[in-house]
Amino acid sequence: MDFMCIKIKKIIKQFVEETKLGKEIELNIEEWKMKKILIIEASPRNGYCKAISDDILKQLGDIYELDLISLRDLNIDSCTGCSICLFAGSSKCPLRNDDVIIVLEKMMWADGIIFVVPNYSLGVPALLKNLFDRLAYLFHRPRLFHKVILPVIVQGVIGGKKIADYINKVMGYWGMNPVKGVVVTGGVYLNKEKSSQLIQKDKHTIGVGLKRFSQEINRTKVKSPSNLSLIVFRMARTSIKYGEDALPPDKAYYQKLGWFESNYYYDVKLNPFRKIVGICIDKIAKRMVMKV
Ligand SMILES: Cc1cc2nc3c(=O)[nH]c(=O)nc-3n(C[C@H](O)[C@H](O)[C@H](O)COP(=O)(O)O)c2cc1C
């Protein structure tokens, strides 16, 4: 697999170890080593998704600090739709004593997350959808900034690309930087051997995805928001600041993080033109909210 940057890091690491170079280089190597990757495997059975996750673990093992969770091994109760997390805060969720918090803590720990997900009826399996629902307050109060997401969809025949796009969209709203997902083949029968040709094809596909993911995770500059993300932020904060129906936890969260005054969710320089556009959106949004 073409992992040029990973190979280079390995060579430099070996070089540093052999020559005992100064602290500065060792520190940089430490930084690389410190990147943390979480794999979230979302199949209800120990099948192709698990095999693919294990393979990814092997490929990335030398380079990153890794963790894998299989959602089927956790106890995550079904969202009941009470919406208490939205209007009273996530700590008031009546189901808060199950494992959902473990998943969120691990997501907060990671620099990058790889979702390995089976295609179920052209969508994500209920296990994963339930996780999204249980954490849906993150649409209102995003917090996974500067983290990279790669979806790997495992399917029988058709529909995987849209699922990858859907996962990226959700994670984008939660603050993450999405990397174009990949789709590989699984199958219904676990005892049916995949042809070596198919295995090679899947390995190549996953390799392309991991390369994109590695490049994004090693990015040194803070990512500038897209125009759409900037508009979403400015509209949301204005409606939370002035809207009669704004939810108290959202208001408190934005206040605490200084988002009513900031350019964006995180510290990022906007060029003068984008600054002006931002101010115009604030004004338009305020007029819209106050009219309602
Ligand atoms: C309930 C169910 C629905 C499925 N729906 C689709 C589908 O819509 N499109 C598809 O290509 N494969 C579909 N599949 C096939 C799975 O994506 C495939 O078996 C995959 O390998 C499952 O991952 P696993 O082996 O980790 O369980 C479905 C399988 C199941 C059990």
PDBQT file of the ligand as one rigid body, heavy atoms in Angstrom, charges set to zero:
ROOT
HETATM    1  C1  LIG A 301     -30.642  -6.448   7.417  1.00  0.00    +0.000 C 
HETATM    2  C2  LIG A 301     -29.637  -6.319   6.316  1.00  0.00    +0.000 A 
HETATM    3  C3  LIG A 301     -29.805  -5.375   5.330  1.00  0.00    +0.000 A 
HETATM    4  C4  LIG A 301     -28.871  -5.236   4.303  1.00  0.00    +0.000 A 
HETATM    5  N1  LIG A 301     -29.066  -4.281   3.344  1.00  0.00    +0.000 NA
HETATM    6  C5  LIG A 301     -28.162  -4.122   2.359  1.00  0.00    +0.000 A 
HETATM    7  C6  LIG A 301     -28.339  -3.116   1.370  1.00  0.00    +0.000 A 
HETATM    8  O1  LIG A 301     -29.289  -2.360   1.353  1.00  0.00    +0.000 OA
HETATM    9  N2  LIG A 301     -27.387  -2.989   0.401  1.00  0.00    +0.000 N 
HETATM   10  C7  LIG A 301     -26.289  -3.802   0.363  1.00  0.00    +0.000 A 
HETATM   11  O2  LIG A 301     -25.466  -3.649  -0.534  1.00  0.00    +0.000 OA
HETATM   12  N3  LIG A 301     -26.087  -4.756   1.309  1.00  0.00    +0.000 NA
HETATM   13  C8  LIG A 301     -26.993  -4.936   2.295  1.00  0.00    +0.000 A 
HETATM   14  N4  LIG A 301     -26.795  -5.904   3.263  1.00  0.00    +0.000 N 
HETATM   15  C9  LIG A 301     -25.568  -6.707   3.235  1.00  0.00    +0.000 C 
HETATM   16  C10 LIG A 301     -24.570  -6.222   4.278  1.00  0.00    +0.000 C 
HETATM   17  O3  LIG A 301     -24.189  -4.890   4.044  1.00  0.00    +0.000 OA
HETATM   18  C11 LIG A 301     -23.338  -7.114   4.267  1.00  0.00    +0.000 C 
HETATM   19  O4  LIG A 301     -23.789  -8.405   4.641  1.00  0.00    +0.000 OA
HETATM   20  C12 LIG A 301     -22.227  -6.675   5.166  1.00  0.00    +0.000 C 
HETATM   21  O5  LIG A 301     -21.173  -7.572   5.006  1.00  0.00    +0.000 OA
HETATM   22  C13 LIG A 301     -22.645  -6.665   6.616  1.00  0.00    +0.000 C 
HETATM   23  O6  LIG A 301     -21.522  -6.398   7.444  1.00  0.00    +0.000 OA
HETATM   24  P1  LIG A 301     -21.038  -7.476   8.541  1.00  0.00    +0.000 P 
HETATM   25  O7  LIG A 301     -20.540  -8.636   7.770  1.00  0.00    +0.000 OA
HETATM   26  O8  LIG A 301     -20.002  -6.795   9.326  1.00  0.00    +0.000 OA
HETATM   27  O9  LIG A 301     -22.237  -7.808   9.361  1.00  0.00    +0.000 OA
HETATM   28  C14 LIG A 301     -27.725  -6.075   4.272  1.00  0.00    +0.000 A 
HETATM   29  C15 LIG A 301     -27.563  -7.047   5.275  1.00  0.00    +0.000 A 
HETATM   30  C16 LIG A 301     -28.492  -7.167   6.288  1.00  0.00    +0.000 A 
HETATM   31  C17 LIG A 301     -28.278  -8.215   7.365  1.00  0.00    +0.000 C 
ENDROOT
TORSDOF 0
